[in-house]
Amino acid sequence: MLVDATSVPADRGGVGRYLDGLLGALVDTEGISVVAQRTDVERYQRMLPLADVVGAPAAVAHRPARLAWEQTGLPLLAQQLGADVLHSPFYTCPLRATCPVTVTVHDATFFTEPEHYDAAKRTFFRSAIKTSLRRAARVIVPSKATRDELIRLLDADPTRIDVAYHGVDPEAFHVPSESEKARVRARLGLGAGDYLAFLGAKEPRKNVPNLIRGWVLAVKELPNPPALVIAGGSGHDDEIDRAVAEVPAHLRLLRPGYLRYADLPGFLGGAAVAAYPSHGEGFGLPVLEAMACGTPVLTTPRLSLPEVGGDAVAYTGEDPDRIAKDLLALLEDQARRVTLAQAGLARAKEFTWAASAEAHLAAWSRAAR
């Protein structure tokens, strides 16, 4: 079994969290090989002492070179290692390989929410998904919603799609201590006041501009308005800057960018509310991670998010007025926030990387057969 980890970004965003969680749960599984960027080889060697970890050519750090190597060098490596299955974890896969190929398609929003992507990205990923559905022996998706959308929109073969929910690492994402919360507050310069947390990429699909505008409407008249902290990797949503420019001077909005992994429990767990009013997700890992940190979550009932949140989160709409209404109601109801925090913490325990690994192993076994 060869897992291609060369698509993991330096900031270990969504695909990095997915692969780290999955591979970490396969630590005792024999017969696993991993090919990674050279900067990640030592990391995966420590994580998987039984695995054969191979460094890819240095050029794969650049996306065009990685995609070219995926079609040529990766199948050759799989043949050299004698892999019975090759797993591609991020939409694309080799078109020709000597062993069965499985691929993870993380979401169908390039089809359901096309207006939230630029033309080049939308065209590339639509083509990649269609190709993977045709070529891969098995397609792995992180939610039933994603499976159903692929079947509905692309007439995908349901007998070749396997659902494997993501998990959450309880050591990395946990209810933080007061010292962990204080460390993050000090690092961000937050002081003692309440704040709302957003964690994710700055992509149009994440709906950050409407979150900012909804927050302004909800808190601008409050005597002690909570700050809004927009954390996460860089993105391409220019509308965020326009929304930031509209924020009244007496409100605090912080954009610290990428936070250290060790700071995430303190950041999420120290927030009054974790807000994630996305237009649609293939899974919604930030929602699950906030729940695991004991934080009440406000999100939307779009696509997979109800599969993750269930009755343990609060739901809102996608426009600023609805976000403002539901956010203010949550801020003014401390008892409900406590109830949601407890329910979210309990529900998060149902999503484990061990269960995800088991589902992947079953899909790989089907592919090998």
Secondary structure, 3 states (H helix, E strand, C coil): CEEECCCCCCCCCHHHHHHHHHHHHCCCCCCCEEEECHHHHHHHHHHCCCCEEEECCHHHHCHHHHHHHHHHHHHHHHHHHCCCCEEECCCCCCCCCCCCEEEECCCCHHHHCHHHCCHHHHHHHHHHHHHHHHHCCEEEECCHHHHHHHHHHHCCCHHHEEECCCCCCCCCCCCCCHHHHHHHHHHHCCCCCCEEEEECCCCHHHCHHHHHHHHHHHHCCCCCCCEEEEECCCCCCCHHHHHHHCCCCCCCEEEEECCCHHHHHHHHHCCCEEEECCCCCCCCHHHHHHHHCCCCEEECCCCCHHHHHCCCCEECCCCHHHHHHHHHHHHCCHHHHHHHHHHHHHHHCCCCHHHHHHHHHHHHHHHHC
